[in-house]
Amino acid sequence: MFSKLYTSFILGTVLLAVTANVKAQTGPPVETKKANSDYKPAFAGQTRIGSVKTKTPYTVSVINSELKGPWGIHVLPDGRLLISSKPGTMQILTTDGKIVKTITGFPTVQYEGQGGLLDINIDPDFTSNRMVYWTFAQPGDGATLAVAKGKLSADETKLENVRVIWEASPRYKGAGQFGSRLIFDKQGNLFVTSGDRQADDIRVKAQDLEATTGKIIHITKEGKPVAGNPFIGKAGAKPEIYAYGFRNPDGLAINPVTGGLWEIEFGPRGGDEVNLIRPGGNYGWPFVTYGIEYSGAKVYDGIQQKEGTIQPVYYWDPVISPGCMMFYTGNIAEWKNNMFIGGLSGQHIARLVIKNNKVVGEERLLADKNERWRCIATGKDGAIYAATDGGKLYRIARK
């Protein structure tokens, strides 16, 4: 017993020392601009954490400049890149940036505002079933976010047997804030982020469990609620809801070490958030936020902390407009398992060092490129591949 306790004590001491060492190496915060509000964080380190700086030499190159509205990127089993295009197609590229296939056969998308063909993913059993999944702004009597699936043809030029498996409700006439990202859990089910649709007369439904806007959804490959979802059997609640109270969640990823589900979302003026997701959790929007309205007014009562809601692990004010995220799994050791976030208005890639589910360091990468970073992935070769709203595909690799 003593040996076990002693070992536990030593391991705990080492962990604390490592964490302390990370903090000791940080410099001043990367953000130097004045905040939009005088709101105070709920705990130390929730915003404007100290900076870190990459020591490993790396190269940055543009490998393609001809992408048309790239939005989602996924690495195929053979290492090639599958990239979605907002107007309604997908393309397959080699890791040197060459477009080798253009895929068609998708349902009509509402290509307007923030809508279009959005995120993409492949079935965990893709090598045997060739199934592709994607989200898109579905037109109709008011647009909505939809999830669809189809089989990639043998020649990789079209999707076959395409069908929509899930739609957000209610529909809405606008073209703003659909979300959305989709990822697979370890059981082969889908997590999907659904935006609040932006306008004042619908954003409140992010708190309404009878609506699926402003939510994280957990569904099977057939679009059914996953058994064990937190609101199954609850009157007045959609059974596919996993968590709620989100604004425009454009990033979702599972930490490869802890298995935790993480989300990022746009705030209004201030209040971009990084959240660790708990099943059934209420993340507050639009009644709890560190942001203010674009007009400068408070959002409702201007509340930042409220009992029954979950605080963000981290937030930004001013905003960086987080358009995508991933946990790095490549071959640069000091980046391993760090969170990388593509900033749109921020025009940089944010690197967050996370220890014990807290942010302990932040770095701004590629800020000199003046790009809006829309999608990001770690390639099988260990490099980072990131695409921009300007249609460029970057490769960031160890020297």
ChimeraX attribute file (.defattr): number of C-alpha atoms within 10 A of each C-alpha:
attribute: neighborCount
match mode: 1-to-1
recipient: residues
	/A:1	6
	/A:2	7
	/A:3	8
	/A:4	9
	/A:5	10
	/A:6	11
	/A:7	12
	/A:8	12
	/A:9	12
	/A:10	12
	/A:11	12
	/A:12	12
	/A:13	12
	/A:14	12
	/A:15	14
	/A:16	13
	/A:17	12
	/A:18	13
	/A:19	15
	/A:20	12
	/A:21	11
	/A:22	17
	/A:23	18
	/A:24	12
	/A:25	13
	/A:26	17
	/A:27	14
	/A:28	13
	/A:29	15
	/A:30	16
	/A:31	18
	/A:32	9
	/A:33	8
	/A:34	9
	/A:35	15
	/A:36	18
	/A:37	17
	/A:38	8
	/A:39	15
	/A:40	12
	/A:41	17
	/A:42	13
	/A:43	10
	/A:44	9
	/A:45	16
	/A:46	20
	/A:47	21
	/A:48	21
	/A:49	23
	/A:50	21
	/A:51	21
	/A:52	23
	/A:53	15
	/A:54	13
	/A:55	8
	/A:56	11
	/A:57	9
	/A:58	12
	/A:59	10
	/A:60	15
	/A:61	12
	/A:62	15
	/A:63	16
	/A:64	18
	/A:65	14
	/A:66	14
	/A:67	19
	/A:68	20
	/A:69	23
	/A:70	29
	/A:71	28
	/A:72	28
	/A:73	27
	/A:74	22
	/A:75	20
	/A:76	17
	/A:77	12
	/A:78	9
	/A:79	14
	/A:80	20
	/A:81	23
	/A:82	22
	/A:83	30
	/A:84	29
	/A:85	20
	/A:86	24
	/A:87	18
	/A:88	21
	/A:89	22
	/A:90	27
	/A:91	21
	/A:92	23
	/A:93	20
	/A:94	15
	/A:95	20
	/A:96	14
	/A:97	20
	/A:98	14
	/A:99	18
	/A:100	12
	/A:101	16
	/A:102	16
	/A:103	20
	/A:104	16
	/A:105	16
	/A:106	20
	/A:107	17
	/A:108	14
	/A:109	23
	/A:110	23
	/A:111	18
	/A:112	13
	/A:113	10
	/A:114	17
	/A:115	25
	/A:116	27
	/A:117	30
	/A:118	33
	/A:119	27
	/A:120	25
	/A:121	25
	/A:122	25
	/A:123	20
	/A:124	18
	/A:125	10
	/A:126	15
	/A:127	12
	/A:128	8
	/A:129	12
	/A:130	17
	/A:131	21
	/A:132	19
	/A:133	22
	/A:134	24
	/A:135	29
	/A:136	30
	/A:137	30
	/A:138	24
	/A:139	21
	/A:140	12
	/A:141	9
	/A:142	13
	/A:143	24
	/A:144	26
	/A:145	32
	/A:146	24
	/A:147	24
	/A:148	21
	/A:149	26
	/A:150	20
	/A:151	19
	/A:152	22
	/A:153	14
	/A:154	9
	/A:155	8
	/A:156	16
	/A:157	17
	/A:158	19
	/A:159	20
	/A:160	16
	/A:161	11
	/A:162	18
	/A:163	14
	/A:164	18
	/A:165	16
	/A:166	21
	/A:167	19
	/A:168	21
	/A:169	16
	/A:170	16
	/A:171	20
	/A:172	18
	/A:173	13
	/A:174	18
	/A:175	21
	/A:176	19
	/A:177	25
	/A:178	31
	/A:179	33
	/A:180	31
	/A:181	27
	/A:182	28
	/A:183	23
	/A:184	20
	/A:185	15
	/A:186	10
	/A:187	8
	/A:188	14
	/A:189	20
	/A:190	24
	/A:191	23
	/A:192	29
	/A:193	33
	/A:194	32
	/A:195	30
	/A:196	29
	/A:197	30
	/A:198	19
	/A:199	14
	/A:200	10
	/A:201	9
	/A:202	17
	/A:203	22
	/A:204	19
	/A:205	24
	/A:206	28
	/A:207	23
	/A:208	17
	/A:209	22
	/A:210	16
	/A:211	21
	/A:212	28
	/A:213	36
	/A:214	34
	/A:215	31
	/A:216	30
	/A:217	26
	/A:218	29
	/A:219	24
	/A:220	18
	/A:221	19
	/A:222	14
	/A:223	19
	/A:224	15
	/A:225	21
	/A:226	20
	/A:227	12
	/A:228	13
	/A:229	19
	/A:230	19
	/A:231	19
	/A:232	16
	/A:233	11
	/A:234	10
	/A:235	10
	/A:236	11
	/A:237	16
	/A:238	19
	/A:239	24
	/A:240	27
	/A:241	27
	/A:242	27
	/A:243	25
	/A:244	30
	/A:245	28
	/A:246	31
	/A:247	32
	/A:248	31
	/A:249	31
	/A:250	28
	/A:251	27
	/A:252	27
	/A:253	23
	/A:254	19
	/A:255	18
	/A:256	12
	/A:257	8
	/A:258	10
	/A:259	11
	/A:260	13
	/A:261	17
	/A:262	21
	/A:263	23
	/A:264	28
	/A:265	26
	/A:266	27
	/A:267	28
	/A:268	23
	/A:269	23
	/A:270	23
	/A:271	27
	/A:272	27
	/A:273	30
	/A:274	24
	/A:275	22
	/A:276	23
	/A:277	22
	/A:278	16
	/A:279	16
	/A:280	14
	/A:281	17
	/A:282	21
	/A:283	28
	/A:284	24
	/A:285	24
	/A:286	24
	/A:287	19
	/A:288	22
	/A:289	29
	/A:290	29
	/A:291	31
	/A:292	21
	/A:293	15
	/A:294	12
	/A:295	9
	/A:296	12
	/A:297	13
	/A:298	15
	/A:299	20
	/A:300	12
	/A:301	11
	/A:302	17
	/A:303	16
	/A:304	19
	/A:305	17
	/A:306	13
	/A:307	7
	/A:308	10
	/A:309	17
	/A:310	18
	/A:311	25
	/A:312	23
	/A:313	20
	/A:314	22
	/A:315	28
	/A:316	23
	/A:317	24
	/A:318	21
	/A:319	22
	/A:320	25
	/A:321	28
	/A:322	31
	/A:323	28
	/A:324	30
	/A:325	27
	/A:326	23
	/A:327	24
	/A:328	24
	/A:329	20
	/A:330	19
	/A:331	16
	/A:332	18
	/A:333	11
	/A:334	12
	/A:335	18
	/A:336	13
	/A:337	20
	/A:338	21
	/A:339	21
	/A:340	24
	/A:341	28
	/A:342	30
	/A:343	25
	/A:344	21
	/A:345	15
	/A:346	20
	/A:347	22
	/A:348	23
	/A:349	27
	/A:350	22
	/A:351	25
	/A:352	24
	/A:353	23
	/A:354	17
	/A:355	16
	/A:356	9
	/A:357	14
	/A:358	14
	/A:359	22
	/A:360	24
	/A:361	26
	/A:362	26
	/A:363	21
	/A:364	22
	/A:365	17
	/A:366	14
	/A:367	14
	/A:368	9
	/A:369	9
	/A:370	13
	/A:371	22
	/A:372	25
	/A:373	32
	/A:374	27
	/A:375	28
	/A:376	27
	/A:377	24
	/A:378	22
	/A:379	21
	/A:380	18
	/A:381	11
	/A:382	16
	/A:383	23
	/A:384	21
	/A:385	25
	/A:386	23
	/A:387	28
	/A:388	26
	/A:389	17
	/A:390	16
	/A:391	20
	/A:392	21
	/A:393	25
	/A:394	22
	/A:395	20
	/A:396	17
	/A:397	20
	/A:398	14
	/A:399	9
